[in-house]
């Protein structure tokens, strides 16, 4: 009759066999390298840079593959590179690397061997980095197996008699494998450091002799795991500098017609090192390097300049208590305009010519304060005063006013305020009419150019119609 211990066979032999098979698997050769031919399909142009999107297809067999996209310009910002893969269900991007490759542009008898050494060292450093990545994944997996083994051994101790020889084999396995991993990792890191120091020394030597290659390109390496065979589409996007655009306007009018035709176009300029051939080009006013605060636009108004008026209003307060000062006077310096505050310390001056204005607030028993405010056509500017107390009349205190606040509800039709204030209206100054375009009150706008567009990398302005 079998005892309970005999009915519970140990799992250590199976675990040991699994680890041995794993050891032979994880030491497999690095993934094979495949070059993908891509083309530029889209370009989003900002005021000082551009976002480029490339696309390409390649047929893959199941397994790990190293896909290389070559011929990218040296202006690519490494941190901006984004890669997506589609077409094969279950495919997964493991890693993305960006490398700079130097080209033979200034070849001399002295620079040729140095350039060859530089390329060889760059290739060796990439190989070391690939191997270190494999070793890291292998070490992580062994650590997970170690934790699982400890839990399994704990359960086995409760139900079966320990097999000391099997435990010894398991410990020897982990000892050998982990020691081998650590030893190879240290050796590779030492080699990489030595190669990097040699590479830097060669670059300095090239610079000293004036033979440093001025032209280079970048390549993107994508480590991809394809679960099944099929055709995968790789899309890579990145930011490059030395690209910009500016708006242009064509206004056409006829003496026999009352309609004015406005054509909105743009001049696109780029010197990124690659031509945008038959690509979807989008122009945008957003600024990736700026903060999230919306820009303040300078509008141009269509109409006669003599009708461009603005308004200034605000509150005059006691500088020490913050209480409003009724009966205070606000004077527009340089004009015969004086406004008095009401019971709430509120004042308003209307029909003001747009521009920089100097105002002066005074009240009995307080020191006069002078401030500057900038007004815009058909807009409302806010300017508050805080007067310090004074028993005698002292010199004026000069401060700087806040930026004007645009009131979208106001138009050129200005009516008198219902508040109890008194003001003197300035007569508008008659000047010649002027015309301009109206700005859009949005944080950013994007314009996709119809059809496909070609913009060569020649640093010249190319006109496109929006």
C-alpha positions in Angstrom: 0.0 0.0 0.0 1.4 3.4 -1.0 1.8 6.1 1.6 0.6 9.7 1.0 4.2 10.8 0.4 4.5 8.3 -2.4 1.4 9.6 -4.1 2.9 13.2 -4.4 5.7 13.0 -6.9 8.3 15.9 -6.8 8.2 18.6 -9.5 11.9 19.5 -9.3 13.0 17.2 -12.2 10.5 18.9 -14.5 11.5 22.4 -13.4 15.2 21.6 -13.9 14.6 20.2 -17.4 12.5 23.3 -18.3 15.4 25.7 -17.1 17.9 23.7 -19.2 15.8 24.2 -22.3 15.3 27.8 -21.4 19.1 28.3 -21.2 19.5 27.1 -24.7 16.7 29.2 -26.0 17.6 32.6 -24.5 21.2 32.4 -25.9 19.9 32.4 -29.4 21.4 34.7 -32.0 20.2 38.3 -32.2 17.3 39.1 -34.5 18.0 39.3 -38.2 18.3 42.8 -39.7 16.0 43.9 -42.5 16.1 47.3 -44.2 12.7 49.0 -44.9 12.3 51.4 -47.8 10.0 54.2 -46.6 8.7 57.4 -48.2 7.4 60.7 -46.8 3.6 60.6 -46.8 2.8 63.7 -44.6 4.4 66.8 -43.3 3.0 69.1 -40.6 4.8 72.5 -40.8 5.1 74.7 -37.7 6.6 78.2 -37.6 10.1 76.9 -36.8 10.1 73.1 -37.5 8.1 70.3 -39.1 6.7 66.9 -38.1 7.5 64.3 -40.8 5.7 61.0 -41.2 7.3 58.2 -43.2 5.6 54.9 -44.1 6.8 51.6 -45.5 5.8 47.9 -45.8 7.8 44.7 -45.5 6.9 41.0 -45.4 8.0 39.2 -42.3 8.2 35.6 -41.1 7.2 34.8 -37.5 9.7 35.7 -34.8 11.9 38.6 -33.7 13.1 40.9 -36.4 15.3 44.1 -36.5 13.8 46.6 -39.0 16.1 49.4 -40.0 14.9 52.7 -41.6 17.9 54.4 -43.2 18.6 57.8 -44.8 16.9 60.0 -42.3 18.2 63.6 -42.0 20.7 64.5 -39.3 18.3 67.2 -38.0 16.0 64.5 -36.6 15.3 65.2 -32.9 15.9 61.8 -31.3 13.3 62.2 -28.5 10.5 63.0 -31.0 10.7 59.7 -32.9 7.5 57.7 -32.7 7.0 54.3 -34.5 3.8 52.3 -35.0 3.3 48.9 -36.6 0.1 47.5 -38.2 -1.0 44.7 -40.5 0.0 41.7 -38.5 -2.2 40.7 -35.6 -0.3 40.4 -32.4 2.9 42.1 -33.6 4.7 44.0 -30.9 7.4 46.7 -30.9 10.0 45.7 -28.4 12.5 48.6 -28.8 13.3 51.6 -30.9 16.8 53.0 -31.4 18.0 56.1 -33.1 21.6 56.1 -34.4 23.7 58.7 -36.2 25.7 57.4 -39.2 28.6 59.5 -40.7 29.0 59.8 -44.4 32.1 60.1 -46.5 32.1 63.8 -47.4 35.6 65.0 -46.7 37.8 62.0 -47.5 41.6 62.5 -47.3 44.6 60.2 -46.8 44.5 61.1 -43.1 40.8 61.1 -42.5 39.9 57.9 -44.4 41.3 55.4 -41.8 39.9 57.5 -38.9 36.4 57.5 -40.5 36.6 53.8 -41.0 37.5 53.3 -37.4 34.7 55.6 -36.3 32.1 53.6 -38.3 33.5 50.3 -37.0 33.4 51.4 -33.4 29.8 52.7 -33.9 28.8 49.3 -35.2 30.5 47.5 -32.4 28.8 49.7 -29.8 25.4 48.9 -31.3 26.2 45.2 -31.2 27.2 45.5 -27.5 24.0 47.4 -26.7 21.9 44.7 -28.4 23.6 41.9 -26.5 23.3 43.8 -23.2 19.5 44.2 -23.9 19.3 40.4 -24.4 21.2 39.7 -21.2 19.0 42.0 -19.2 15.8 40.2 -20.4 17.4 36.9 -19.6 18.5 38.0 -16.1 14.9 39.3 -15.4 13.4 36.0 -16.5 15.8 34.0 -14.3 14.9 36.1 -11.3 11.2 35.5 -11.9 11.9 31.7 -12.2 13.8 31.9 -8.9 10.8 33.4 -7.1 8.5 30.8 -8.6 10.9 28.0 -7.6 11.0 29.2 -4.0 7.2 29.1 -3.8 7.1 25.7 -5.4 9.8 24.3 -3.0 7.9 25.7 0.0 4.7 23.9 -1.0 6.7 20.7 -1.7 8.3 20.7 1.8 4.8 20.5 3.3 3.7 17.5 1.2 6.8 15.5 0.2 10.2 14.6 1.5 12.9 16.9 0.2 15.2 15.6 -2.5 18.6 17.1 -1.5 20.3 16.2 -4.8 17.6 17.8 -6.9 17.8 21.0 -4.8 21.6 20.9 -5.3 21.2 20.7 -9.0 18.8 23.6 -9.0 21.1 25.8 -6.9 24.0 24.9 -9.1 22.0 25.8 -12.2 21.1 29.3 -10.8 24.7 29.8 -9.6 26.2 29.0 -13.0 23.6 30.9 -15.1 23.6 34.1 -12.9 27.3 34.1 -12.6 27.7 33.7 -16.3 25.2 36.6 -16.9 27.0 38.9 -14.5 30.4 38.1 -15.9 29.4 38.7 -19.5 27.5 41.9 -18.6 30.6 43.3 -16.9 32.8 42.4 -19.8 30.5 44.0 -22.3 30.1 47.2 -20.3 33.9 47.4 -20.1 34.2 46.9 -23.9 31.5 49.5 -24.5 33.2 52.1 -22.3 36.5 51.4 -24.1 34.9 51.8 -27.5 33.1 55.0 -26.5 36.4 56.5 -25.3 38.2 55.5 -28.5 35.3 56.9 -30.6 35.4 60.3 -28.8 39.2 60.4 -29.2 38.9 59.8 -33.0 36.2 62.5 -33.3 38.5 65.0 -31.5 41.4 64.0 -33.8 39.2 64.5 -36.9 38.2 68.0 -35.7 41.8 68.9 -35.1 42.9 68.0 -38.6 39.8 69.6 -40.1 38.4 66.3 -41.4 35.4 65.8 -39.3 32.6 64.7 -41.6 30.2 67.6 -41.9 27.4 65.4 -43.4 25.7 62.6 -41.5 22.4 60.9 -41.5 20.4 59.0 -38.9 18.7 55.6 -39.0 16.0 54.1 -36.8 16.2 50.5 -35.7 12.9 48.9 -34.7 13.0 45.5 -32.8 9.7 43.9 -33.6 8.2 40.5 -32.6 5.9 39.1 -35.3 3.5 36.4 -34.0 2.6 35.2 -37.5 3.8 35.6 -41.0 2.5 38.6 -43.0 3.1 42.1 -44.3 3.6 44.8 -41.7 3.3 48.5 -42.2 5.8 50.7 -40.3 5.0 54.4 -39.8 7.7 56.5 -38.2 7.2 60.2 -37.3 9.8 62.7 -36.1 10.5 66.4 -35.7 13.1 68.3 -37.7 14.3 71.9 -37.6 15.0 74.3 -40.5 11.4 74.3 -41.7 8.9 77.1 -41.5 6.0 78.8 -43.2 4.5 82.3 -43.3 1.1 83.5 -44.6 0.5 85.6 -47.7 -2.7 87.4 -48.8 -3.9 88.5 -52.2 -6.7 91.0 -52.3 -8.4 91.6 -55.6 -11.0 94.3 -56.3 -12.7 95.6 -59.3 -14.1 99.1 -59.9 -17.2 97.6 -61.5 -18.0 95.2 -58.6 -18.5 95.7 -54.9 -17.0 92.3 -54.0 -13.5 92.0 -52.7 -11.8 88.6 -53.3 -9.3 87.6 -50.6 -6.9 84.7 -51.4 -5.1 83.1 -48.5 -1.9 81.4 -49.4 1.5 80.6 -47.7 5.2 80.4 -48.4 6.7 77.2 -47.2 10.5 76.9 -46.8 12.6 74.0 -45.7 16.2 72.9 -45.6 15.9 69.7 -43.7 18.0 67.5 -46.0 15.1 65.5 -47.6 12.5 66.5 -50.2 8.8 66.2 -49.5 7.6 64.6 -52.7 3.8 64.1 -53.2 3.1 64.4 -49.5 0.1 65.7 -47.6 1.3 69.0 -46.2 -0.5 70.7 -43.3 0.3 74.2 -42.0 -0.4 75.0 -38.4 0.0 78.1 -36.2 0.7 76.1 -33.0 4.1 76.2 -31.4 5.3 72.9 -29.9 8.1 74.5 -27.9 5.8 77.1 -26.3 3.7 76.8 -23.2 0.0 76.2 -23.0 -1.0 79.8 -22.6 -2.9 81.1 -25.7 -1.1 83.8 -27.7 -2.4 87.3 -27.8 -3.1 88.2 -31.3 -2.7 91.7 -32.9 -5.9 92.2 -34.9 -6.1 94.2 -38.1 -9.5 95.9 -38.7 -11.0 96.6 -42.1 -12.6 100.1 -42.1 -11.9 103.8 -41.8 -9.2 104.6 -39.2 -11.2 107.6 -37.9 -13.9 105.2 -36.6 -11.4 103.2 -34.6 -12.1 104.1 -31.0 -11.6 102.4 -27.6 -12.6 102.7 -24.0 -10.8 102.7 -20.6 -12.5 102.0 -17.3 -11.5 101.0 -13.8 -11.8 101.6 -10.1 -9.8 104.1 -7.9 -9.2 102.8 -4.4 -7.5 103.7 -1.2 -4.1 102.2 -1.3 -4.0 101.3 2.4 -7.5 100.0 3.0 -8.6 99.0 -0.5 -11.9 101.0 -0.2 -13.2 102.7 -3.3 -12.7 106.5 -3.5 -15.7 108.4 -4.7 -15.2 111.8 -6.3 -11.6 111.0 -7.5 -10.5 112.5 -10.8 -8.9 110.5 -13.6 -7.2 112.7 -16.3 -6.1 111.6 -19.7 -2.7 113.3 -20.0 -2.3 115.3 -23.2 -6.1 115.7 -23.7 -8.8 117.7 -22.1 -10.5 114.6 -20.7 -11.3 114.3 -17.0 -13.6 111.6 -15.5 -14.9 111.5 -12.0 -15.5 108.3 -10.0 -19.0 107.5 -8.8 -19.9 106.2 -5.3 -18.2 102.9 -6.0 -15.0 104.5 -7.2 -15.8 103.5 -10.8 -14.8 105.7 -13.8 -15.0 105.3 -17.6 -13.5 107.3 -20.5 -14.9 106.6 -24.0 -14.1 107.5 -27.6 -10.4 107.3 -27.1 -7.9 107.0 -29.9 -6.3 103.5 -29.7 -2.7 103.3 -28.6 -0.5 104.0 -25.5 -2.2 106.4 -23.1 -1.1 108.1 -19.9 -3.7 108.6 -17.2 -3.4 110.3 -13.9 -5.6 109.7 -10.8 -6.0 112.3 -8.0 -8.0 112.7 -4.9 -8.0 115.0 -1.9 -5.7 113.7 0.8 -4.0 111.2 -1.5 -0.8 111.2 -3.5 -1.5 111.4 -7.3 -0.6 108.2 -9.3 0.2 108.1 -13.0 -0.1 104.9 -15.1 0.2 103.8 -18.7 -2.3 101.6 -20.6 -2.4 100.3 -24.2 -5.8 100.3 -25.9 -6.9 98.7 -29.1 -9.6 99.5 -31.6 -13.1 98.7 -30.5 -11.9 97.1 -27.3 -12.1 97.8 -23.5 -9.0 98.3 -21.4 -9.1 97.9 -17.6 -6.9 100.2 -15.5 -7.3 100.4 -11.7 -5.6 102.9 -9.4 -4.5 102.5 -5.7 -3.7 105.9 -4.2 -1.4 106.2 -1.1 -2.5 108.5 1.6 -0.7 111.8 2.0 -1.4 114.9 4.2 0.3 117.1 1.7 0.7 117.1 -2.0 3.7 115.0 -3.0 5.4 113.9 -6.2 3.5 111.5 -8.5 4.0 107.8 -8.2 4.5 106.2 -11.7 3.3 102.6 -12.2 2.7 100.3 -15.1 -0.8 99.3 -16.0 -2.0 95.8 -16.8 -2.4 94.6 -20.4 -5.7 95.5 -22.0 -8.5 93.0 -21.7 -10.4 92.5 -25.0 -14.1 92.7 -24.6 -15.6 90.5 -27.4 -19.1 92.0 -26.8 -18.0 95.5 -27.7 -18.2 96.9 -31.2 -17.5 100.2 -32.8 -20.9 101.5 -31.7 -20.1 103.0 -28.3 -22.9 104.3 -26.1 -22.7 106.4 -22.9 -22.4 104.5 -19.6 -25.5 104.5 -17.3 -23.2 104.8 -14.2 -23.0 108.2 -12.5 -19.8 109.4 -14.0 -18.8 112.6 -15.8 -16.4 112.6 -18.7 -15.3 114.8 -21.5 -15.5 113.0 -24.9 -12.5 113.4 -27.2 -13.3 114.3 -30.8 -11.9 111.6 -33.2 -9.0 112.7 -35.3 -9.6 112.5 -39.1 -7.0 110.4 -40.9 -6.8 108.5 -44.1 -8.7 105.2 -44.3 -6.7 101.9 -43.9 -7.6 98.3 -44.7 -6.2 95.0 -43.4 -7.1 91.4 -42.7 -9.1 90.2 -39.7 -7.2 87.9 -37.3 -8.8 84.7 -36.0 -9.5 84.6 -32.3 -8.3 81.0 -31.8 -5.3 79.5 -30.0 -4.1 77.6 -33.1 -5.3 76.8 -36.5 -4.3 74.1 -39.0 -4.7 74.2 -42.8 -4.3 71.1 -44.9 -3.2 71.8 -48.4 -5.6 70.2 -50.9 -4.1 67.3 -52.9 -0.4 66.2 -52.8 2.4 68.8 -52.5 6.1 68.7 -53.3 8.5 70.9 -51.3 12.2 70.4 -52.1 14.9 70.9 -49.5 16.4 74.0 -51.2 15.9 76.6 -48.5 13.7 78.6 -51.0 10.1 79.8 -50.5 7.5 77.8 -52.3 4.0 79.2 -52.6 1.0 77.0 -51.8 -2.7 78.0 -51.8 -4.7 77.3 -48.6 
